[in-house]
Amino acid sequence: MQTYQYDQTNICQPTLAPALATRELEVFYGDKQALFKGSLQFPKHRITALIGASGSGKSTFLRCLNRMNDRVATVKGRILYHDTDINQRQINVYQVRRQISMVFQRPNPFAKSIRENIAFALKQQGLHDRAQLAARVETSLKAAALWDEVKDELDQSALALSGGQQQRLCIARCLALAPDILLLDEPASALDPISTAKIEATLAALRHDYTIIIVTHNMQQASRIADYTAFFHLGHILEYSETEALFTRPQIKVTEDYISGNFG
Ligand SMILES: Nc1ncnc2c1ncn2[C@@H]1O[C@H](COP(=O)(O)OP(=O)(O)OP(=O)(O)O)[C@@H](O)[C@H]1O
């Protein structure tokens, strides 16, 4: 088996303004360290893919970015959002999650109508005007490229939608709350190729208004949609650069072996 040196890294500093940045982020599940000194800068209105073998720490890292690991892990280091370190105890995590929203691997719509999946959180925020609610439902579904498919059945159960439609509904549900950053944890891994293509097209269109960070096992997907890609290995972020450079001119041997299918 090939042995690697992990002290060599190739981490770019994008010149574009960052929407979010981590500084020496470390995650511990009990005694076990799952992430080591992760420092990345995510450019605004760009898509960044996090790739690496199973167990390399991608989801662990992603979940830190909106404080989803709070109850299960100890997270050290800084997460800078608008010059504030949101990894501080006193930060309101619910406000963080309104700005930095998460879409999970398995579509998880509420067992409610399509309309209510979008409107529910808006009503909780105090929006009750029917016309305004209807407008927000429409805009969110359009942004998630689902409107044309569901506009005549908004009062039907979301659970009757296909998996790919449910996932786009979950994206629409996030967008309704006007977040700044979208985190997606393998959002297409449970979907067929046609649904996957629709999700990818949706994300490509959303990058004009949102900063997107996506975990994917699918390297073709990363190369199709991501502007930047970070390669994770055994809890270390070894390489981070523009996607084309990472896939065509990897600087680190482990990255090269991973993307050429020699391990993982
Ligand atoms: N809740 C948890 N409790 C304990 N250990 C965990 C927990 N979640 C993840 N781990 C461990 O942390 C390490 C990184 O896991 P993580 O899920 O972040 O990797 P990943 O790269 O996202 O993997 P995959 O691609 O399989 O989802 C693994 O060793 C995993 O077993």
The ligand as an SDF file (V2000), in Angstrom:
LIG
                    3D

 31 33  0  0  0  0  0  0  0  0999 V2000
  -21.3660   11.5110   15.0430 N   0  0  0  0  0  0  0  0  0  0  0  0
  -20.1730   10.9250   14.9770 C   0  0  0  0  0  0  0  0  0  0  0  0
  -19.6350   10.3270   16.0630 N   0  0  0  0  0  0  0  0  0  0  0  0
  -18.4100    9.7560   16.0190 C   0  0  0  0  0  0  0  0  0  0  0  0
  -17.6320    9.7340   14.9200 N   0  0  0  0  0  0  0  0  0  0  0  0
  -18.1050   10.3100   13.8110 C   0  0  0  0  0  0  0  0  0  0  0  0
  -19.3840   10.9410   13.7760 C   0  0  0  0  0  0  0  0  0  0  0  0
  -19.5880   11.4330   12.5270 N   0  0  0  0  0  0  0  0  0  0  0  0
  -18.4730   11.1340   11.8230 C   0  0  0  0  0  0  0  0  0  0  0  0
  -17.5920   10.4490   12.5930 N   0  0  0  0  0  0  0  0  0  0  0  0
  -16.2740    9.9700   12.1750 C   0  0  0  0  0  0  0  0  0  0  0  0
  -15.5300   11.0720   11.6670 O   0  0  0  0  0  0  0  0  0  0  0  0
  -14.7690   10.6830   10.5140 C   0  0  0  0  0  0  0  0  0  0  0  0
  -15.1670   11.5680    9.3380 C   0  0  0  0  0  0  0  0  0  0  0  0
  -16.5260   11.2520    8.9980 O   0  0  0  0  0  0  0  0  0  0  0  0
  -17.3570   12.0930    7.9480 P   0  0  0  0  0  0  0  0  0  0  0  0
  -18.7290   11.5650    7.9320 O   0  0  0  0  0  0  0  0  0  0  0  0
  -17.1390   13.5220    8.2010 O   0  0  0  0  0  0  0  0  0  0  0  0
  -16.5850   11.7070    6.6000 O   0  0  0  0  0  0  0  0  0  0  0  0
  -17.0470   11.8990    5.1100 P   0  0  0  0  0  0  0  0  0  0  0  0
  -15.8050   12.2210    4.3530 O   0  0  0  0  0  0  0  0  0  0  0  0
  -18.1660   12.8500    5.0320 O   0  0  0  0  0  0  0  0  0  0  0  0
  -17.5420   10.4290    4.7530 O   0  0  0  0  0  0  0  0  0  0  0  0
  -18.7130    9.9430    3.7730 P   0  0  0  0  0  0  0  0  0  0  0  0
  -18.2730   10.3680    2.4130 O   0  0  0  0  0  0  0  0  0  0  0  0
  -18.7340    8.4720    3.9430 O   0  0  0  0  0  0  0  0  0  0  0  0
  -19.9880   10.6140    4.2150 O   0  0  0  0  0  0  0  0  0  0  0  0
  -15.0600    9.2020   10.2870 C   0  0  0  0  0  0  0  0  0  0  0  0
  -14.0340    8.4520   10.8830 O   0  0  0  0  0  0  0  0  0  0  0  0
  -16.3720    8.9790   11.0180 C   0  0  0  0  0  0  0  0  0  0  0  0
  -16.4670    7.6570   11.5010 O   0  0  0  0  0  0  0  0  0  0  0  0
  1  2  1  0
  2  3  1  0
  2  7  2  0
  3  4  2  0
  4  5  1  0
  5  6  2  0
  6  7  1  0
  6 10  1  0
  7  8  1  0
  8  9  2  0
  9 10  1  0
 10 11  1  0
 11 12  1  0
 11 30  1  0
 12 13  1  0
 13 14  1  0
 13 28  1  0
 14 15  1  0
 15 16  1  0
 16 17  2  0
 16 18  1  0
 16 19  1  0
 19 20  1  0
 20 21  2  0
 20 22  1  0
 20 23  1  0
 23 24  1  0
 24 25  2  0
 24 26  1  0
 24 27  1  0
 28 29  1  0
 28 30  1  0
 30 31  1  0
M  END
$$$$
